[in-house]
């Protein structure tokens, strides 16, 4: 029987790549997201890899939707071995004194509260079997801060802290927790942050070779396929051209 991996925010980017690579690694997959058509397309791709897939269409920002989705799982799908908390976003680059409240709330509701809602629903299922692995997608923005990053950095600092706290809380239940903090990854991330401005989004990666969705997905697969006695607590992964959140070597 295949192990089951639940991946949030699977309709694009790192989540989508992780779902496909986990399927190739022999996991049955639960994918979640807000865009039903993309979930359907991804489900077909996953099935073509010879594993089973369950699609859950809900908005992780709403606790009632999360609870309803997880409560709907049949006994087979409750055997979740891996939870990948991937859903997240950055919106806007305003300094704190000019911040847009809707931008702040979207980031806080998705990056922190959404992660908490799904973890609260899934962790007891793992505890019941005294095993599991939680992967939290943080960011270099969870280790440092930079101009215009204020609330986004705060949410990812929260993810970093929650990863440490989860690792402590889950220790006696034999559940691994891994915090993954990428640098610049070329996904829809910047397009969303710049609210559809394609030129601004492309300029973020201009003159460098950024990380790809697949690079992060490969890192996640490596982490979840280590021997039972090994837990990678914290992984920082950067493109060679980036030393930290602000120092980038552009050609």
C-alpha positions, 0 to 999 in steps of 0.5 A: 500500500502506497503512503499518502502525501497531502499537498496544499496549494497544488494548482501551480508552482512548487505545489504542482511540481511536488505532487507530480514528483511525489507521485513518481516516488510512489505516493498516493496524492491528495491535492488541494487548491482553490482552482477546480479546473487546475486540480482536475488537470493535475489529477489526470497527470498524477493518475497517468503516473500509476498512483491514486489521487484525491482532489479537494477543492477549498480555500485554506483561509477558511477554517470551516472549509478546511475542517469539512474537507478533512472530515470528508476523507474516507478511511483510506485517505485518512492515512496521511503520511506526509503533509506539505504546507505549500499554500502561500503568497506575497502581495504588494511591496508597500512600506509599512506606513503605506500598507494595504490592509487587504494585502496584509490580511490575504498573506496572514490568512493564507501563510499563517492561519491556513497553515495552522488550520490544515495542520490542526486537522491533519496532525491528529490523524498522524498522531493516531498512527504515531508517525508522519512528516510535516513539511512547511514551505517558509522562505529566506524571508523567514530568516531575514527582512528586506525593504517592502517585505514587512508583513510577508517577512513576518508571516514567513518568520511565523512559519519558521517559528511554527516549524520549530514549535511543531517539531517540539510538540510532535516529538513524542509522537514520532512525527518529523517536521521540516522547514524549507526556506527557499531563496528566489524561485521563479513561479507565479510568486512575483506575478501575484506580488506585483498584482499582474505586472509581468514586467515587474515580475520578470525583473525580479529574476533578470540577469540570474538563474533562479531556482525552479519549482522542480528544484524545491520539489526535489528537495521536498522529496529528498526530505520525505524519503530519508530513513525513519531515524533521520529528520531534516529540521531546517533547509535553506536553499538558494540559487548560486547567484543569491547569497541572502535576501538582498545580495544578488549577482546579476549578469 
